[in-house]
Amino acid sequence: HHPDRTEFQRAVITPRPDGTLTAATTGGQQSSRLLSLHGANGLIILPHGQGDFPAGAQVEAMLFDFSQQATDKTPT
């Protein structure tokens, strides 16, 4: 994490039995590593101005909405 900028890291976010969520990043987060998007269902938000985030730290997250299906909008 670069503390001089806000980062959005690809992650797998899962619910716990107590209703809270847990997140794990999907590996390397470089912009060229699109494979790390595979399996991700959200992003964790690491705000600028803060240092490292140890395991168990609370962070904000944004879940992807997979309820919408892509449709073919090719003009005819």
C-alpha distances in whole Angstrom, upper triangle without the diagonal:
4,6,9,9,9,7,10,9,13,14,17,19,22,24,25,29,29,27,24,21,18,16,14,12,14,13,11,10,11,13,16,16,18,19,16,17,21,21,18,20,17,14,11,10,8,9,9,11,9,8,7,8,11,13,16,14,15,13,15,15,17,20,21,25,27,30,31,33,33,36,38,38,40,43,46
4,5,6,8,8,11,12,15,17,21,22,25,27,29,32,32,30,27,24,22,19,18,15,17,16,14,12,12,14,17,17,19,21,19,20,23,24,21,23,20,16,14,12,9,9,7,9,9,8,9,11,14,17,19,16,17,15,16,17,19,22,23,27,29,32,33,34,34,37,39,39,41,43,47
4,6,7,9,12,14,17,19,22,23,26,28,29,32,31,30,26,24,22,20,19,17,20,19,17,15,16,17,21,21,23,24,22,22,26,26,23,24,21,17,15,12,8,8,5,5,5,5,8,10,14,17,18,15,16,14,16,17,20,23,25,28,31,34,34,36,36,39,41,41,43,45,49
4,7,9,13,15,19,21,25,25,28,30,32,35,34,32,29,27,25,22,22,20,22,21,19,16,16,17,21,21,23,26,23,24,27,28,25,26,22,19,17,14,11,9,5,6,8,9,12,14,18,20,22,19,19,17,18,19,21,24,26,29,31,34,35,36,36,39,40,40,42,44,48
4,6,10,12,16,18,22,22,26,28,30,33,32,30,27,24,23,20,20,18,20,19,17,14,14,15,18,19,21,23,20,21,24,25,22,23,19,15,14,11,9,7,4,7,9,11,13,14,18,20,21,18,18,15,15,16,17,21,22,25,28,31,31,33,32,35,37,37,38,41,44
4,7,10,13,16,19,19,23,25,27,30,29,27,23,21,20,17,18,16,18,18,17,13,14,14,18,18,19,21,19,18,22,23,19,19,16,12,10,7,6,4,4,8,9,11,12,13,16,18,19,16,15,12,12,13,14,17,19,22,25,27,28,30,29,33,34,34,36,39,42
4,6,10,12,16,16,20,22,25,28,28,25,22,19,18,15,15,12,14,14,13,10,11,11,15,15,16,18,15,15,18,19,16,16,13,9,8,6,5,6,7,11,11,12,12,12,15,17,18,15,15,11,11,11,12,15,16,20,22,25,26,27,27,30,32,32,34,37,41
4,7,9,13,13,17,20,22,26,26,23,20,17,16,13,13,10,12,13,12,9,11,11,14,14,14,16,13,12,15,16,12,13,9,6,6,5,6,9,11,14,14,15,14,13,16,17,17,15,14,11,10,9,9,12,13,16,18,22,22,24,24,27,29,29,32,34,38
4,6,10,11,15,18,20,24,24,22,19,16,14,10,10,7,8,9,9,6,9,10,13,12,12,13,10,9,13,13,10,11,8,5,5,7,8,11,13,16,15,15,14,12,15,15,16,15,14,11,11,9,10,12,13,16,18,21,22,24,24,27,29,30,32,35,39
4,7,10,13,16,19,23,24,21,19,15,13,10,9,6,6,8,9,7,10,10,13,10,10,10,7,6,9,9,6,8,6,5,7,9,11,14,17,20,19,19,17,15,17,16,17,16,16,13,12,10,10,10,10,14,15,19,20,21,21,25,27,28,30,33,36
4,6,10,13,16,19,20,18,16,12,10,6,5,4,5,8,11,10,13,14,16,13,12,12,8,8,10,8,5,6,5,5,6,10,12,16,18,21,19,19,17,14,15,14,14,14,14,12,12,9,10,9,10,14,15,18,20,21,22,26,28,30,32,35,38
4,7,10,13,16,18,16,14,10,8,6,5,6,7,10,13,13,17,17,19,16,15,13,10,9,10,7,5,5,6,8,9,13,15,19,22,24,22,22,19,16,17,14,15,15,15,13,13,10,11,9,10,13,14,17,19,20,22,25,28,30,32,36,39
4,7,10,13,14,12,10,7,6,4,7,9,10,14,16,16,19,20,22,19,18,17,14,13,13,10,8,6,6,8,9,12,15,18,21,24,22,22,19,16,17,14,13,14,13,12,11,8,9,8,10,13,14,16,19,21,22,26,29,31,34,37,40
4,7,10,12,10,9,6,5,6,9,12,13,16,19,19,23,24,25,22,21,20,17,16,15,12,11,9,10,12,12,16,18,21,25,27,24,24,22,18,18,15,14,15,14,14,14,11,12,10,12,14,15,17,20,22,24,28,31,33,36,39,41
4,7,8,6,6,4,6,9,12,15,17,20,23,23,26,27,29,26,25,23,20,19,19,15,14,12,13,15,14,17,20,23,26,28,26,26,24,20,19,16,14,16,14,15,14,12,14,12,14,16,16,18,21,23,26,30,33,35,38,41,43
4,5,5,5,6,7,10,13,17,18,21,25,25,28,30,31,28,27,26,23,22,22,18,17,15,16,18,17,20,21,24,28,29,26,26,24,20,19,16,13,15,14,16,16,15,17,15,18,19,20,21,25,27,30,33,37,38,41,45,47
4,5,7,9,11,14,17,20,22,25,28,28,32,33,35,32,31,29,26,26,25,21,20,19,19,21,20,23,25,28,31,32,30,30,27,23,22,19,16,18,17,19,19,18,20,18,21,22,22,23,27,29,32,35,39,41,44,47,49
4,6,9,11,15,18,21,24,26,29,29,33,34,36,33,32,31,28,27,27,23,22,20,20,21,20,22,24,26,30,31,28,28,26,22,21,18,15,17,15,17,18,18,20,19,22,23,24,24,28,30,33,37,40,42,45,48,51
4,7,10,13,17,20,22,25,28,27,31,32,34,31,30,29,26,25,25,21,20,17,17,19,18,20,22,24,28,29,27,28,26,22,21,19,16,17,14,16,15,15,16,15,18,19,20,21,25,27,30,33,37,38,42,45,47
4,7,10,14,17,20,22,25,24,28,29,31,29,28,27,24,23,23,20,18,16,15,16,15,17,18,21,24,26,23,24,22,18,18,15,12,13,11,12,12,12,14,14,17,19,20,21,25,27,30,33,37,38,41,44,47
4,7,10,13,16,19,22,21,24,25,28,25,24,23,20,19,20,17,14,12,12,13,11,14,16,19,22,24,21,22,20,16,16,13,11,12,10,10,10,9,12,11,14,16,18,19,23,25,27,31,34,36,39,42,45
4,7,10,13,16,19,18,22,23,25,23,22,21,18,17,18,15,13,12,11,12,10,13,15,18,21,23,20,20,17,14,13,10,8,10,9,10,11,10,12,12,15,17,19,21,24,26,28,32,35,36,39,42,45
4,7,9,12,15,15,18,20,22,19,19,18,14,14,15,12,10,10,9,9,8,11,12,16,19,21,19,18,16,12,12,10,9,10,10,9,10,8,11,11,13,16,18,20,23,25,26,30,33,34,37,40,43
4,6,9,12,12,16,18,19,16,16,15,12,12,13,11,9,10,10,10,9,12,13,17,19,22,19,18,15,12,12,9,10,11,12,11,13,11,13,13,15,18,19,22,24,26,27,30,33,35,37,40,43
4,6,8,8,12,14,16,13,13,12,9,10,11,10,8,10,9,8,8,11,12,16,18,20,18,17,14,12,13,11,13,13,14,12,13,11,13,13,14,18,19,22,24,25,26,29,31,33,35,38,41
4,7,8,11,13,14,10,10,9,5,7,8,8,7,10,10,10,11,14,15,19,21,23,21,20,17,16,16,14,16,17,17,16,16,14,15,14,14,18,18,22,23,23,24,28,29,31,33,37,39
4,6,9,12,12,9,10,9,6,9,10,11,10,14,13,12,13,15,15,19,20,23,21,19,16,15,16,15,17,18,19,17,18,16,17,17,18,21,21,25,26,27,27,30,32,34,35,38,41
4,6,9,9,7,9,9,7,10,12,13,12,16,15,13,14,15,15,18,19,22,20,18,16,16,17,17,19,19,20,19,19,18,19,19,19,23,23,27,27,28,27,31,32,33,35,38,41
4,6,8,6,8,10,7,9,12,14,12,15,13,11,11,13,13,15,16,19,18,17,15,15,17,17,19,19,19,17,17,16,16,17,17,21,21,25,26,26,26,29,30,31,33,36,39
4,5,5,8,10,9,11,14,16,15,17,16,14,15,15,15,17,17,20,20,19,17,18,20,20,23,22,23,20,20,19,19,20,19,23,23,27,27,27,26,29,30,31,32,35,38
4,5,7,10,10,10,13,16,14,17,16,14,15,15,16,18,18,21,21,21,20,20,22,23,25,24,24,21,20,19,18,19,18,21,22,25,25,25,24,27,27,28,29,32,35
4,6,9,9,11,13,16,16,18,18,16,18,19,19,21,22,25,25,24,23,23,25,25,27,27,27,24,24,22,21,21,20,23,23,27,26,26,24,27,27,28,28,31,34
4,5,6,8,10,13,13,16,16,15,16,18,19,21,22,25,24,23,22,22,23,23,25,25,25,23,22,20,20,20,18,21,21,25,25,24,23,26,27,28,29,32,35
4,5,5,8,11,11,14,14,14,16,18,19,22,23,26,26,25,24,23,24,24,26,25,25,23,22,19,18,18,16,18,18,22,21,21,19,22,23,25,26,29,32
4,5,5,9,10,13,14,15,17,19,21,24,25,28,27,26,24,23,24,23,25,25,26,23,23,20,19,18,16,19,18,22,22,21,20,23,24,26,27,31,33
4,5,8,7,11,12,11,13,16,17,21,22,25,24,23,21,20,20,19,21,22,22,20,19,17,16,16,15,18,17,21,22,22,21,25,26,28,29,33,35
4,6,5,8,9,10,13,15,17,20,22,26,24,24,22,21,22,21,22,22,22,19,18,15,14,13,11,14,14,18,18,18,18,21,23,24,26,29,32
4,6,9,11,12,15,18,20,24,26,29,28,27,25,23,24,22,23,24,24,21,21,17,16,14,12,15,13,17,18,17,17,21,22,24,26,30,32
4,6,9,12,14,18,20,23,26,29,27,27,24,22,23,20,21,22,22,20,19,16,15,12,11,13,12,16,17,17,18,21,23,26,28,31,34
4,6,8,11,14,16,20,22,25,24,24,22,19,20,18,19,19,19,16,15,12,11,9,9,12,11,15,16,17,18,22,24,26,28,31,34
4,7,10,13,17,20,23,26,24,25,23,20,21,19,19,19,18,16,14,10,9,6,5,8,8,12,14,15,16,20,23,25,27,31,34
4,7,10,13,16,19,22,21,22,20,17,19,18,17,17,15,13,11,7,5,4,5,9,10,14,15,17,18,22,24,26,28,32,35
4,6,9,12,15,19,17,18,17,15,17,16,16,15,13,10,9,6,5,6,8,12,14,17,18,20,20,24,27,28,30,33,36
4,6,10,13,16,14,15,14,11,13,13,13,11,10,7,6,4,6,9,11,15,17,20,21,23,24,28,30,31,34,37,40
4,6,10,13,12,13,13,11,14,14,14,12,10,7,5,6,8,11,13,17,19,22,23,25,26,29,32,32,35,37,41
4,7,9,8,9,9,8,12,13,14,11,10,7,8,9,11,15,17,20,23,26,27,29,29,33,35,35,38,40,44
4,7,6,9,10,10,14,16,16,13,12,9,9,11,13,17,19,22,25,28,29,31,31,34,37,37,39,41,45
4,6,8,11,12,15,18,19,15,15,12,13,15,17,20,22,25,28,31,31,34,34,37,39,38,41,43,47
4,7,10,12,15,18,19,16,16,14,15,17,20,23,26,29,32,34,35,37,37,41,42,42,44,47,50
4,7,8,12,15,16,12,13,11,13,16,19,22,25,28,31,33,35,37,37,41,43,43,45,48,51
4,7,10,13,15,12,13,13,15,18,20,23,26,29,32,35,36,38,38,42,44,44,46,49,52
4,6,10,12,10,12,12,15,16,20,22,25,28,30,33,35,37,37,41,43,43,46,48,52
4,7,8,6,8,8,12,14,17,19,22,26,28,31,32,34,35,39,41,42,44,47,51
4,6,6,9,10,14,16,19,21,24,27,29,32,34,36,37,41,43,44,46,50,53
4,6,9,11,14,15,18,20,22,26,27,30,32,34,35,39,42,43,45,49,52
4,6,9,13,14,17,19,22,25,26,29,32,34,35,39,42,43,46,49,52
4,6,10,12,16,18,21,24,26,29,31,33,35,39,41,42,45,48,51
4,7,10,13,15,19,22,24,26,29,31,33,36,39,40,43,46,49
4,6,10,13,16,19,22,24,26,29,30,34,36,37,40,43,46
4,7,10,13,16,19,21,23,26,27,31,33,34,37,39,43
4,6,10,13,16,18,20,22,24,27,30,31,34,36,40
4,7,9,12,15,16,19,20,24,26,27,30,33,36
4,6,9,11,13,16,18,21,24,25,28,31,34
4,6,9,10,13,14,18,20,22,25,28,31
4,6,7,10,12,15,19,20,23,26,29
4,5,7,10,13,16,18,21,25,27
4,6,10,13,16,18,21,24,26
4,7,9,13,14,18,20,23
4,6,10,12,15,18,20
4,7,9,12,15,17
4,6,9,12,14
4,6,9,11
4,6,9
4,6
4
